[in-house]
Amino acid sequence: MIKSELVQRIAEQNPHLYQRDVENIVNAILDEIVAAMARGDRVELRGFGAFSVKNRPARQGRNPRTGTKVEVTEKYVPFFKTGKEMRERLNDV
Amino acid sequence: MSGRTVTRADLSEAVYQKVGLSRTESAELVELVLQEISDCIVRGEPVKLSSFGSFIVRAKGERIGRNPKTGEEVPIAPRRVMVFKPSNVLKQRINGSLVPNGGDEDDD
């Protein structure tokens, strides 16, 4: 399922809303999650999962092809931990 | 980093502010969006949300684990797990705001 299909499914269940409103709703939700992570906040959605940001400190890496040393700068990576209910639903517990 | 935790209530508030539905309806729609995404994943179908990321289901085979306390070997049954693969846009947004002058390169 891609974003436009998600929008369509929600619009079908809410005939009183315009497709454009539904698009704005989906975008508002995703933007809010992105903005939270960009602030370094955690987003906890019970039953679904939690988004957080992890720090990867600077390290010395190597170019695997040439073997030369390269400095890798500090960075932050998005991380998602699946919620309990989702884990259980995936394995029909 | 402010270290706050954002919840469903904050997502509903964002929908309420940006779309102009009632608070009740905003909350219901947040729930519906999460439900549609979850149902799709549970069916084993990937969910791809452009400029955000994708949720993918992976099947894990059986393997032998160990109880870290007792050292006892225990079989871990085959199971399905869901993984989130963040989009490059999301990775760059996060580095652009959290790393001083970062976010302009993507080396992995």
N, CA and C atoms of all chains as a GROMACS GRO file, in nm:
protein
  603
    1MET      N    1   0.085  -0.119   0.000
    1MET     CA    2   0.000   0.000   0.000
    1MET      C    3   0.089   0.125   0.000
    2ILE      N    4   0.060   0.216  -0.088
    2ILE     CA    5   0.134   0.343  -0.089
    2ILE      C    6   0.044   0.453  -0.033
    3LYS      N    7   0.101   0.572  -0.015
    3LYS     CA    8   0.028   0.678   0.054
    3LYS      C    9  -0.106   0.710  -0.012
    4SER      N   10  -0.108   0.718  -0.147
    4SER     CA   11  -0.233   0.752  -0.215
    4SER      C   12  -0.340   0.645  -0.194
    5GLU      N   13  -0.298   0.518  -0.181
    5GLU     CA   14  -0.395   0.411  -0.155
    5GLU      C   15  -0.449   0.419  -0.012
    6LEU      N   16  -0.362   0.458   0.079
    6LEU     CA   17  -0.403   0.477   0.219
    6LEU      C   18  -0.509   0.589   0.225
    7VAL      N   19  -0.479   0.698   0.155
    7VAL     CA   20  -0.572   0.812   0.150
    7VAL      C   21  -0.706   0.767   0.093
    8GLN      N   22  -0.701   0.690  -0.013
    8GLN     CA   23  -0.823   0.643  -0.078
    8GLN      C   24  -0.907   0.555   0.015
    9ARG      N   25  -0.841   0.462   0.086
    9ARG     CA   26  -0.915   0.373   0.177
    9ARG      C   27  -0.984   0.452   0.287
   10ILE      N   28  -0.915   0.556   0.337
   10ILE     CA   29  -0.974   0.635   0.445
   10ILE      C   30  -1.087   0.722   0.392
   11ALA      N   31  -1.069   0.774   0.271
   11ALA     CA   32  -1.174   0.856   0.210
   11ALA      C   33  -1.301   0.774   0.187
   12GLU      N   34  -1.283   0.647   0.145
   12GLU     CA   35  -1.399   0.560   0.122
   12GLU      C   36  -1.482   0.539   0.248
   13GLN      N   37  -1.414   0.536   0.364
   13GLN     CA   38  -1.485   0.515   0.490
   13GLN      C   39  -1.540   0.645   0.547
   14ASN      N   40  -1.503   0.758   0.486
   14ASN     CA   41  -1.549   0.888   0.534
   14ASN      C   42  -1.603   0.971   0.419
   15PRO      N   43  -1.720   0.930   0.366
   15PRO     CA   44  -1.773   0.996   0.246
   15PRO      C   45  -1.798   1.146   0.263
   16HIS      N   46  -1.807   1.193   0.388
   16HIS     CA   47  -1.831   1.337   0.408
   16HIS      C   48  -1.703   1.420   0.394
   17LEU      N   49  -1.586   1.353   0.379
   17LEU     CA   50  -1.461   1.429   0.365
   17LEU      C   51  -1.415   1.428   0.220
   18TYR      N   52  -1.355   1.539   0.178
   18TYR     CA   53  -1.295   1.543   0.045
   18TYR      C   54  -1.165   1.466   0.050
   19GLN      N   55  -1.128   1.406  -0.065
   19GLN     CA   56  -1.002   1.334  -0.076
   19GLN      C   57  -0.886   1.425  -0.032
   20ARG      N   58  -0.896   1.554  -0.068
   20ARG     CA   59  -0.788   1.648  -0.032
   20ARG      C   60  -0.775   1.665   0.119
   21ASP      N   61  -0.890   1.664   0.190
   21ASP     CA   62  -0.886   1.673   0.338
   21ASP      C   63  -0.812   1.552   0.394
   22VAL      N   64  -0.844   1.434   0.340
   22VAL     CA   65  -0.784   1.311   0.390
   22VAL      C   66  -0.633   1.314   0.366
   23GLU      N   67  -0.595   1.365   0.249
   23GLU     CA   68  -0.453   1.379   0.217
   23GLU      C   69  -0.384   1.469   0.322
   24ASN      N   70  -0.452   1.580   0.355
   24ASN     CA   71  -0.397   1.672   0.456
   24ASN      C   72  -0.388   1.607   0.593
   25ILE      N   73  -0.485   1.522   0.625
   25ILE     CA   74  -0.485   1.454   0.755
   25ILE      C   75  -0.365   1.359   0.763
   26VAL      N   76  -0.347   1.277   0.658
   26VAL     CA   77  -0.236   1.180   0.657
   26VAL      C   78  -0.103   1.256   0.663
   27ASN      N   79  -0.091   1.364   0.586
   27ASN     CA   80   0.033   1.442   0.587
   27ASN      C   81   0.057   1.509   0.722
   28ALA      N   82  -0.050   1.558   0.786
   28ALA     CA   83  -0.036   1.623   0.917
   28ALA      C   84   0.020   1.524   1.018
   29ILE      N   85  -0.028   1.399   1.012
   29ILE     CA   86   0.018   1.296   1.105
   29ILE      C   87   0.166   1.264   1.080
   30LEU      N   88   0.200   1.238   0.953
   30LEU     CA   89   0.339   1.203   0.922
   30LEU      C   90   0.434   1.319   0.951
   31ASP      N   91   0.392   1.441   0.916
   31ASP     CA   92   0.476   1.560   0.942
   31ASP      C   93   0.503   1.577   1.090
   32GLU      N   94   0.401   1.551   1.172
   32GLU     CA   95   0.415   1.567   1.316
   32GLU      C   96   0.517   1.465   1.371
   33ILE      N   97   0.514   1.344   1.318
   33ILE     CA   98   0.609   1.240   1.360
   33ILE      C   99   0.751   1.281   1.319
   34VAL      N  100   0.765   1.329   1.196
   34VAL     CA  101   0.896   1.372   1.146
   34VAL      C  102   0.949   1.490   1.229
   35ALA      N  103   0.862   1.588   1.254
   35ALA     CA  104   0.903   1.707   1.331
   35ALA      C  105   0.949   1.668   1.471
   36ALA      N  106   0.878   1.572   1.531
   36ALA     CA  107   0.915   1.527   1.666
   36ALA      C  108   1.053   1.464   1.664
   37MET      N  109   1.077   1.376   1.566
   37MET     CA  110   1.208   1.311   1.558
   37MET      C  111   1.317   1.412   1.528
   38ALA      N  112   1.286   1.513   1.446
   38ALA     CA  113   1.386   1.616   1.413
   38ALA      C  114   1.423   1.698   1.537
   39ARG      N  115   1.333   1.704   1.637
   39ARG     CA  116   1.364   1.771   1.764
   39ARG      C  117   1.438   1.677   1.858
   40GLY      N  118   1.444   1.550   1.822
   40GLY     CA  119   1.507   1.451   1.909
   40GLY      C  120   1.407   1.388   2.003
   41ASP      N  121   1.278   1.415   1.982
   41ASP     CA  122   1.173   1.358   2.067
   41ASP      C  123   1.141   1.215   2.025
   42ARG      N  124   1.071   1.147   2.114
   42ARG     CA  125   1.027   1.011   2.090
   42ARG      C  126   0.878   1.016   2.057
   43VAL      N  127   0.831   0.930   1.968
   43VAL     CA  128   0.689   0.927   1.936
   43VAL      C  129   0.638   0.788   1.973
   44GLU      N  130   0.550   0.783   2.073
   44GLU     CA  131   0.504   0.654   2.122
   44GLU      C  132   0.358   0.632   2.086
   45LEU      N  133   0.332   0.534   2.001
   45LEU     CA  134   0.195   0.505   1.959
   45LEU      C  135   0.161   0.365   2.009
   46ARG      N  136   0.098   0.361   2.126
   46ARG     CA  137   0.066   0.235   2.193
   46ARG      C  138  -0.004   0.137   2.099
   47GLY      N  139   0.042   0.014   2.100
   47GLY     CA  140  -0.019  -0.088   2.017
   47GLY      C  141   0.045  -0.095   1.879
   48PHE      N  142   0.101   0.017   1.834
   48PHE     CA  143   0.162   0.020   1.701
   48PHE      C  144   0.314   0.010   1.714
   49GLY      N  145   0.373   0.109   1.780
   49GLY     CA  146   0.518   0.108   1.800
   49GLY      C  147   0.567   0.246   1.839
   50ALA      N  148   0.699   0.259   1.852
   50ALA     CA  149   0.757   0.386   1.894
   50ALA      C  150   0.871   0.426   1.802
   51PHE      N  151   0.869   0.554   1.762
   51PHE     CA  152   0.977   0.610   1.681
   51PHE      C  153   1.070   0.685   1.773
   52SER      N  154   1.201   0.667   1.753
   52SER     CA  155   1.296   0.745   1.831
   52SER      C  156   1.418   0.772   1.744
   53VAL      N  157   1.510   0.849   1.799
   53VAL     CA  158   1.629   0.887   1.724
   53VAL      C  159   1.750   0.836   1.800
   54LYS      N  160   1.840   0.766   1.732
   54LYS     CA  161   1.960   0.716   1.798
   54LYS      C  162   2.083   0.789   1.748
   55ASN      N  163   2.175   0.813   1.839
   55ASN     CA  164   2.299   0.880   1.804
   55ASN      C  165   2.405   0.779   1.760
   56ARG      N  166   2.471   0.808   1.650
   56ARG     CA  167   2.585   0.726   1.606
   56ARG      C  168   2.707   0.815   1.616
   57PRO      N  169   2.794   0.791   1.716
   57PRO     CA  170   2.909   0.879   1.734
   57PRO      C  171   3.004   0.874   1.615
   58ALA      N  172   3.089   0.975   1.604
   58ALA     CA  173   3.189   0.978   1.497
   58ALA      C  174   3.280   0.857   1.512
   59ARG      N  175   3.324   0.800   1.403
   59ARG     CA  176   3.413   0.684   1.412
   59ARG      C  177   3.505   0.685   1.290
   60GLN      N  178   3.610   0.600   1.301
   60GLN     CA  179   3.696   0.588   1.185
   60GLN      C  180   3.651   0.468   1.104
   61GLY      N  181   3.612   0.492   0.980
   61GLY     CA  182   3.567   0.383   0.895
   61GLY      C  183   3.672   0.352   0.790
   62ARG      N  184   3.638   0.259   0.706
   62ARG     CA  185   3.730   0.223   0.599
   62ARG      C  186   3.654   0.209   0.470
   63ASN      N  187   3.710   0.257   0.363
   63ASN     CA  188   3.650   0.233   0.232
   63ASN      C  189   3.670   0.085   0.202
   64PRO      N  190   3.562   0.009   0.193
   64PRO     CA  191   3.578  -0.136   0.178
   64PRO      C  192   3.648  -0.176   0.048
   65ARG      N  193   3.640  -0.090  -0.052
   65ARG     CA  194   3.702  -0.124  -0.180
   65ARG      C  195   3.855  -0.101  -0.177
   66THR      N  196   3.894   0.015  -0.124
   66THR     CA  197   4.037   0.050  -0.129
   66THR      C  198   4.108   0.026   0.003
   67GLY      N  199   4.032   0.014   0.113
   67GLY     CA  200   4.095  -0.008   0.242
   67GLY      C  201   4.148   0.119   0.307
   68THR      N  202   4.129   0.234   0.242
   68THR     CA  203   4.177   0.359   0.303
   68THR      C  204   4.087   0.401   0.419
   69LYS      N  205   4.149   0.463   0.519
   69LYS     CA  206   4.075   0.508   0.636
   69LYS      C  207   3.998   0.636   0.602
   70VAL      N  208   3.874   0.644   0.654
   70VAL     CA  209   3.796   0.767   0.635
   70VAL      C  210   3.731   0.804   0.768
   71GLU      N  211   3.722   0.934   0.793
   71GLU     CA  212   3.654   0.981   0.913
   71GLU      C  213   3.504   0.981   0.887
   72VAL      N  214   3.427   0.914   0.971
   72VAL     CA  215   3.282   0.919   0.958
   72VAL      C  216   3.233   1.010   1.070
   73THR      N  217   3.160   1.116   1.033
   73THR     CA  218   3.116   1.212   1.134
   73THR      C  219   2.999   1.158   1.215
   74GLU      N  220   2.973   1.222   1.328
   74GLU     CA  221   2.861   1.185   1.415
   74GLU      C  222   2.731   1.198   1.337
   75LYS      N  223   2.637   1.106   1.360
   75LYS     CA  224   2.506   1.124   1.300
   75LYS      C  225   2.393   1.066   1.384
   76TYR      N  226   2.273   1.103   1.346
   76TYR     CA  227   2.154   1.055   1.415
   76TYR      C  228   2.073   0.972   1.317
   77VAL      N  229   2.023   0.858   1.363
   77VAL     CA  230   1.942   0.776   1.274
   77VAL      C  231   1.805   0.750   1.336
   78PRO      N  232   1.701   0.749   1.250
   78PRO     CA  233   1.567   0.719   1.299
   78PRO      C  234   1.559   0.571   1.336
   79PHE      N  235   1.483   0.540   1.440
   79PHE     CA  236   1.470   0.403   1.486
   79PHE      C  237   1.324   0.375   1.520
   80PHE      N  238   1.276   0.256   1.484
   80PHE     CA  239   1.138   0.218   1.514
   80PHE      C  240   1.137   0.087   1.591
   81LYS      N  241   1.065   0.086   1.702
   81LYS     CA  242   1.051  -0.039   1.778
   81LYS      C  243   0.904  -0.080   1.771
   82THR      N  244   0.879  -0.200   1.720
   82THR     CA  245   0.742  -0.249   1.705
   82THR      C  246   0.673  -0.264   1.840
   83GLY      N  247   0.547  -0.224   1.847
   83GLY     CA  248   0.470  -0.234   1.970
   83GLY      C  249   0.428  -0.378   1.997
   84LYS      N  250   0.393  -0.404   2.123
   84LYS     CA  251   0.359  -0.539   2.167
   84LYS      C  252   0.240  -0.596   2.089
   85GLU      N  253   0.137  -0.514   2.074
   85GLU     CA  254   0.017  -0.562   2.006
   85GLU      C  255   0.045  -0.600   1.860
   86MET      N  256   0.126  -0.518   1.792
   86MET     CA  257   0.163  -0.548   1.653
   86MET      C  258   0.243  -0.677   1.645
   87ARG      N  259   0.339  -0.692   1.737
   87ARG     CA  260   0.422  -0.814   1.739
   87ARG      C  261   0.333  -0.937   1.752
   88GLU      N  262   0.234  -0.926   1.842
   88GLU     CA  263   0.145  -1.039   1.865
   88GLU      C  264   0.053  -1.064   1.745
   89ARG      N  265   0.002  -0.956   1.687
   89ARG     CA  266  -0.088  -0.972   1.572
   89ARG      C  267  -0.014  -1.035   1.454
   90LEU      N  268   0.114  -1.003   1.436
   90LEU     CA  269   0.192  -1.060   1.326
   90LEU      C  270   0.211  -1.210   1.341
   91ASN      N  271   0.200  -1.259   1.463
   91ASN     CA  272   0.220  -1.402   1.487
   91ASN      C  273   0.095  -1.469   1.543
   92ASP      N  274  -0.018  -1.413   1.512
   92ASP     CA  275  -0.152  -1.457   1.558
   92ASP      C  276  -0.151  -1.516   1.698
   93VAL      N  277  -0.101  -1.442   1.794
   93VAL     CA  278  -0.106  -1.488   1.934
   93VAL      C  279  -0.245  -1.456   1.989
   94MET      N  280   1.842   1.825   2.222
   94MET     CA  281   1.729   1.733   2.230
   94MET      C  282   1.639   1.770   2.347
   95SER      N  283   1.509   1.775   2.319
   95SER     CA  284   1.418   1.812   2.427
   95SER      C  285   1.371   1.690   2.505
   96GLY      N  286   1.378   1.571   2.443
   96GLY     CA  287   1.346   1.448   2.514
   96GLY      C  288   1.202   1.429   2.558
   97ARG      N  289   1.109   1.493   2.489
   97ARG     CA  290   0.969   1.480   2.521
   97ARG      C  291   0.913   1.356   2.451
   98THR      N  292   0.798   1.308   2.495
   98THR     CA  293   0.734   1.197   2.424
   98THR      C  294   0.606   1.244   2.359
   99VAL      N  295   0.599   1.226   2.228
   99VAL     CA  296   0.482   1.264   2.150
   99VAL      C  297   0.388   1.144   2.145
  100THR      N  298   0.259   1.168   2.163
  100THR     CA  299   0.162   1.058   2.164
  100THR      C  300   0.049   1.082   2.062
  101ARG      N  301  -0.046   0.990   2.062
  101ARG     CA  302  -0.165   1.005   1.977
  101ARG      C  303  -0.233   1.141   1.997
  102ALA      N  304  -0.236   1.186   2.122
  102ALA     CA  305  -0.303   1.314   2.153
  102ALA      C  306  -0.239   1.428   2.075
  103ASP      N  307  -0.105   1.425   2.062
  103ASP     CA  308  -0.036   1.531   1.988
  103ASP      C  309  -0.065   1.522   1.839
  104LEU      N  310  -0.075   1.399   1.788
  104LEU     CA  311  -0.106   1.381   1.646
  104LEU      C  312  -0.247   1.432   1.616
  105SER      N  313  -0.342   1.402   1.707
  105SER     CA  314  -0.479   1.450   1.690
  105SER      C  315  -0.482   1.602   1.692
  106GLU      N  316  -0.404   1.661   1.782
  106GLU     CA  317  -0.399   1.807   1.793
  106GLU      C  318  -0.347   1.868   1.662
  107ALA      N  319  -0.246   1.803   1.602
  107ALA     CA  320  -0.190   1.852   1.474
  107ALA      C  321  -0.295   1.846   1.364
  108VAL      N  322  -0.373   1.737   1.362
  108VAL     CA  323  -0.479   1.723   1.261
  108VAL      C  324  -0.586   1.830   1.286
  109TYR      N  325  -0.621   1.849   1.412
  109TYR     CA  326  -0.721   1.950   1.451
  109TYR      C  327  -0.677   2.090   1.405
  110GLN      N  328  -0.550   2.125   1.432
  110GLN     CA  329  -0.496   2.256   1.396
  110GLN      C  330  -0.488   2.277   1.245
  111LYS      N  331  -0.442   2.173   1.174
  111LYS     CA  332  -0.415   2.190   1.030
  111LYS      C  333  -0.535   2.167   0.940
  112VAL      N  334  -0.628   2.080   0.982
  112VAL     CA  335  -0.735   2.044   0.890
  112VAL      C  336  -0.868   2.108   0.929
  113GLY      N  337  -0.883   2.141   1.056
  113GLY     CA  338  -1.004   2.209   1.097
  113GLY      C  339  -1.125   2.119   1.118
  114LEU      N  340  -1.101   1.993   1.154
  114LEU     CA  341  -1.211   1.906   1.194
  114LEU      C  342  -1.228   1.924   1.345
  115SER      N  343  -1.333   1.864   1.401
  115SER     CA  344  -1.351   1.872   1.547
  115SER      C  345  -1.240   1.789   1.612
  116ARG      N  346  -1.220   1.814   1.744
  116ARG     CA  347  -1.116   1.736   1.815
  116ARG      C  348  -1.150   1.589   1.816
  117THR      N  349  -1.279   1.557   1.835
  117THR     CA  350  -1.321   1.417   1.840
  117THR      C  351  -1.293   1.348   1.707
  118GLU      N  352  -1.332   1.417   1.598
  118GLU     CA  353  -1.314   1.356   1.467
  118GLU      C  354  -1.165   1.344   1.432
  119SER      N  355  -1.085   1.443   1.473
  119SER     CA  356  -0.941   1.437   1.448
  119SER      C  357  -0.883   1.314   1.514
  120ALA      N  358  -0.922   1.288   1.640
  120ALA     CA  359  -0.872   1.172   1.713
  120ALA      C  360  -0.914   1.043   1.645
  121GLU      N  361  -1.040   1.040   1.597
  121GLU     CA  362  -1.089   0.919   1.529
  121GLU      C  363  -1.011   0.892   1.401
  122LEU      N  364  -0.976   0.999   1.329
  122LEU     CA  365  -0.903   0.981   1.204
  122LEU      C  366  -0.760   0.935   1.226
  123VAL      N  367  -0.696   0.985   1.333
  123VAL     CA  368  -0.560   0.939   1.366
  123VAL      C  369  -0.565   0.788   1.390
  124GLU      N  370  -0.668   0.747   1.465
  124GLU     CA  371  -0.685   0.606   1.498
  124GLU      C  372  -0.707   0.523   1.370
  125LEU      N  373  -0.789   0.575   1.281
  125LEU     CA  374  -0.820   0.505   1.156
  125LEU      C  375  -0.696   0.490   1.068
  126VAL      N  376  -0.615   0.596   1.061
  126VAL     CA  377  -0.492   0.591   0.981
  126VAL      C  378  -0.399   0.482   1.036
  127LEU      N  379  -0.380   0.480   1.168
  127LEU     CA  380  -0.293   0.378   1.228
  127LEU      C  381  -0.349   0.239   1.207
  128GLN      N  382  -0.482   0.228   1.215
  128GLN     CA  383  -0.548   0.098   1.198
  128GLN      C  384  -0.530   0.046   1.055
  129GLU      N  385  -0.549   0.134   0.956
  129GLU     CA  386  -0.532   0.092   0.816
  129GLU      C  387  -0.388   0.046   0.790
  130ILE      N  388  -0.292   0.121   0.845
  130ILE     CA  389  -0.150   0.084   0.827
  130ILE      C  390  -0.124  -0.050   0.894
  131SER      N  391  -0.171  -0.066   1.018
  131SER     CA  392  -0.148  -0.191   1.092
  131SER      C  393  -0.210  -0.310   1.020
  132ASP      N  394  -0.336  -0.296   0.976
  132ASP     CA  395  -0.406  -0.408   0.911
  132ASP      C  396  -0.330  -0.453   0.788
  133CYS      N  397  -0.278  -0.357   0.713
  133CYS     CA  398  -0.205  -0.386   0.592
  133CYS      C  399  -0.078  -0.466   0.624
  134ILE      N  400  -0.006  -0.423   0.726
  134ILE     CA  401   0.118  -0.491   0.766
  134ILE      C  402   0.087  -0.632   0.814
  135VAL      N  403  -0.018  -0.646   0.894
  135VAL     CA  404  -0.056  -0.777   0.946
  135VAL      C  405  -0.091  -0.873   0.831
  136ARG      N  406  -0.148  -0.820   0.723
  136ARG     CA  407  -0.174  -0.904   0.605
  136ARG      C  408  -0.045  -0.941   0.533
  137GLY      N  409   0.066  -0.883   0.574
  137GLY     CA  410   0.196  -0.914   0.515
  137GLY      C  411   0.232  -0.824   0.398
  138GLU      N  412   0.148  -0.720   0.379
  138GLU     CA  413   0.168  -0.628   0.267
  138GLU      C  414   0.257  -0.511   0.312
  139PRO      N  415   0.358  -0.471   0.233
  139PRO     CA  416   0.439  -0.357   0.274
  139PRO      C  417   0.361  -0.225   0.263
  140VAL      N  418   0.392  -0.129   0.348
  140VAL     CA  419   0.329   0.002   0.345
  140VAL      C  420   0.439   0.103   0.314
  141LYS      N  421   0.427   0.171   0.199
  141LYS     CA  422   0.530   0.266   0.158
  141LYS      C  423   0.476   0.407   0.160
  142LEU      N  424   0.530   0.489   0.250
  142LEU     CA  425   0.482   0.626   0.262
  142LEU      C  426   0.592   0.720   0.215
  143SER      N  427   0.574   0.777   0.097
  143SER     CA  428   0.681   0.854   0.035
  143SER      C  429   0.725   0.971   0.124
  144SER      N  430   0.852   0.998   0.123
  144SER     CA  431   0.922   1.098   0.203
  144SER      C  432   0.917   1.070   0.355
  145PHE      N  433   0.857   0.958   0.394
  145PHE     CA  434   0.856   0.918   0.535
  145PHE      C  435   0.936   0.788   0.552
  146GLY      N  436   0.887   0.680   0.493
  146GLY     CA  437   0.957   0.552   0.502
  146GLY      C  438   0.865   0.437   0.471
  147SER      N  439   0.915   0.314   0.479
  147SER     CA  440   0.830   0.197   0.454
  147SER      C  441   0.831   0.102   0.572
  148PHE      N  442   0.718   0.036   0.590
  148PHE     CA  443   0.705  -0.071   0.689
  148PHE      C  444   0.702  -0.201   0.610
  149ILE      N  445   0.789  -0.293   0.645
  149ILE     CA  446   0.800  -0.419   0.572
  149ILE      C  447   0.792  -0.535   0.670
  150VAL      N  448   0.731  -0.645   0.626
  150VAL     CA  449   0.722  -0.764   0.711
  150VAL      C  450   0.830  -0.862   0.670
  151ARG      N  451   0.902  -0.912   0.767
  151ARG     CA  452   1.006  -1.011   0.739
  151ARG      C  453   0.975  -1.140   0.813
  152ALA      N  454   1.003  -1.253   0.748
  152ALA     CA  455   0.984  -1.382   0.813
  152ALA      C  456   1.119  -1.428   0.867
  153LYS      N  457   1.122  -1.461   0.996
  153LYS     CA  458   1.246  -1.506   1.059
  153LYS      C  459   1.239  -1.656   1.078
  154GLY      N  460   1.344  -1.725   1.046
  154GLY     CA  461   1.347  -1.870   1.066
  154GLY      C  462   1.373  -1.906   1.210
  155GLU      N  463   1.360  -2.034   1.243
  155GLU     CA  464   1.386  -2.079   1.379
  155GLU      C  465   1.535  -2.070   1.410
  156ARG      N  466   1.570  -2.030   1.531
  156ARG     CA  467   1.712  -2.030   1.569
  156ARG      C  468   1.723  -2.064   1.717
  157ILE      N  469   1.844  -2.097   1.758
  157ILE     CA  470   1.865  -2.133   1.898
  157ILE      C  471   1.910  -2.009   1.974
  158GLY      N  472   1.833  -1.975   2.076
  158GLY     CA  473   1.870  -1.863   2.162
  158GLY      C  474   1.923  -1.917   2.293
  159ARG      N  475   1.958  -1.826   2.382
  159ARG     CA  476   2.012  -1.869   2.511
  159ARG      C  477   1.953  -1.780   2.619
  160ASN      N  478   1.912  -1.842   2.726
  160ASN     CA  479   1.866  -1.763   2.840
  160ASN      C  480   1.990  -1.699   2.902
  161PRO      N  481   2.000  -1.566   2.897
  161PRO     CA  482   2.125  -1.501   2.941
  161PRO      C  483   2.153  -1.522   3.089
  162LYS      N  484   2.051  -1.549   3.167
  162LYS     CA  485   2.070  -1.568   3.310
  162LYS      C  486   2.123  -1.707   3.343
  163THR      N  487   2.060  -1.809   3.281
  163THR     CA  488   2.096  -1.946   3.316
  163THR      C  489   2.191  -2.010   3.215
  164GLY      N  490   2.206  -1.950   3.096
  164GLY     CA  491   2.292  -2.007   2.994
  164GLY      C  492   2.227  -2.122   2.920
  165GLU      N  493   2.103  -2.150   2.955
  165GLU     CA  494   2.028  -2.260   2.897
  165GLU      C  495   1.989  -2.230   2.752
  166GLU      N  496   2.001  -2.327   2.662
  166GLU     CA  497   1.964  -2.308   2.523
  166GLU      C  498   1.814  -2.325   2.505
  167VAL      N  499   1.751  -2.231   2.435
  167VAL     CA  500   1.608  -2.240   2.409
  167VAL      C  501   1.582  -2.214   2.261
  168PRO      N  502   1.498  -2.296   2.198
  168PRO     CA  503   1.468  -2.270   2.057
  168PRO      C  504   1.378  -2.147   2.045
  169ILE      N  505   1.407  -2.060   1.946
  169ILE     CA  506   1.321  -1.946   1.918
  169ILE      C  507   1.242  -1.982   1.793
  170ALA      N  508   1.111  -1.989   1.806
  170ALA     CA  509   1.023  -2.033   1.698
  170ALA      C  510   1.030  -1.938   1.578
  171PRO      N  511   1.003  -1.988   1.457
  171PRO     CA  512   0.998  -1.898   1.341
  171PRO      C  513   0.888  -1.795   1.362
  172ARG      N  514   0.908  -1.674   1.321
  172ARG     CA  515   0.806  -1.573   1.344
  172ARG      C  516   0.815  -1.461   1.240
  173ARG      N  517   0.713  -1.377   1.238
  173ARG     CA  518   0.712  -1.261   1.147
  173ARG      C  519   0.741  -1.136   1.228
  174VAL      N  520   0.826  -1.051   1.174
  174VAL     CA  521   0.855  -0.924   1.241
  174VAL      C  522   0.834  -0.810   1.142
  175MET      N  523   0.807  -0.692   1.194
  175MET     CA  524   0.792  -0.577   1.105
  175MET      C  525   0.911  -0.486   1.123
  176VAL      N  526   0.961  -0.432   1.012
  176VAL     CA  527   1.073  -0.338   1.022
  176VAL      C  528   1.035  -0.207   0.955
  177PHE      N  529   1.092  -0.100   1.005
  177PHE     CA  530   1.069   0.032   0.946
  177PHE      C  531   1.196   0.074   0.875
  178LYS      N  532   1.185   0.109   0.746
  178LYS     CA  533   1.299   0.156   0.671
  178LYS      C  534   1.277   0.304   0.643
  179PRO      N  535   1.350   0.390   0.716
  179PRO     CA  536   1.328   0.534   0.697
  179PRO      C  537   1.370   0.580   0.558
  180SER      N  538   1.299   0.676   0.502
  180SER     CA  539   1.335   0.730   0.372
  180SER      C  540   1.457   0.820   0.386
  181ASN      N  541   1.524   0.847   0.274
  181ASN     CA  542   1.639   0.937   0.278
  181ASN      C  543   1.599   1.077   0.323
  182VAL      N  544   1.478   1.118   0.285
  182VAL     CA  545   1.429   1.251   0.324
  182VAL      C  546   1.422   1.260   0.477
  183LEU      N  547   1.369   1.154   0.540
  183LEU     CA  548   1.358   1.152   0.686
  183LEU      C  549   1.496   1.153   0.750
  184LYS      N  550   1.587   1.071   0.698
  184LYS     CA  551   1.722   1.065   0.755
  184LYS      C  552   1.791   1.201   0.747
  185GLN      N  553   1.770   1.268   0.634
  185GLN     CA  554   1.834   1.399   0.617
  185GLN      C  555   1.771   1.505   0.706
  186ARG      N  556   1.638   1.500   0.723
  186ARG     CA  557   1.571   1.595   0.811
  186ARG      C  558   1.628   1.585   0.952
  187ILE      N  559   1.645   1.461   0.999
  187ILE     CA  560   1.692   1.438   1.135
  187ILE      C  561   1.835   1.485   1.153
  188ASN      N  562   1.922   1.454   1.056
  188ASN     CA  563   2.061   1.498   1.068
  188ASN      C  564   2.074   1.647   1.049
  189GLY      N  565   1.992   1.703   0.960
  189GLY     CA  566   1.997   1.847   0.934
  189GLY      C  567   1.969   1.928   1.059
  190SER      N  568   1.882   1.875   1.149
  190SER     CA  569   1.848   1.955   1.266
  190SER      C  570   1.925   1.915   1.391
  191LEU      N  571   1.975   1.791   1.397
  191LEU     CA  572   2.040   1.749   1.522
  191LEU      C  573   2.193   1.755   1.517
  192VAL      N  574   2.253   1.741   1.398
  192VAL     CA  575   2.398   1.745   1.389
  192VAL      C  576   2.437   1.886   1.344
  193PRO      N  577   2.530   1.952   1.415
  193PRO     CA  578   2.574   2.083   1.368
  193PRO      C  579   2.630   2.069   1.226
  194ASN      N  580   2.587   2.152   1.135
  194ASN     CA  581   2.618   2.146   0.991
  194ASN      C  582   2.618   2.006   0.930
  195GLY      N  583   2.530   1.920   0.977
  195GLY     CA  584   2.518   1.785   0.922
  195GLY      C  585   2.403   1.777   0.824
  196GLY      N  586   2.376   1.655   0.781
  196GLY     CA  587   2.260   1.632   0.697
  196GLY      C  588   2.282   1.653   0.550
  197ASP      N  589   2.406   1.689   0.512
  197ASP     CA  590   2.430   1.717   0.371
  197ASP      C  591   2.494   1.599   0.300
  198GLU      N  592   2.527   1.495   0.374
  198GLU     CA  593   2.584   1.379   0.306
  198GLU      C  594   2.520   1.252   0.359
  199ASP      N  595   2.521   1.152   0.275
  199ASP     CA  596   2.462   1.026   0.314
  199ASP      C  597   2.561   0.918   0.274
  200ASP      N  598   2.638   0.870   0.370
  200ASP     CA  599   2.746   0.781   0.333
  200ASP      C  600   2.719   0.634   0.360
  201ASP      N  601   2.594   0.597   0.387
  201ASP     CA  602   2.567   0.453   0.390
  201ASP      C  603   2.445   0.428   0.309
   0.00000   0.00000   0.00000
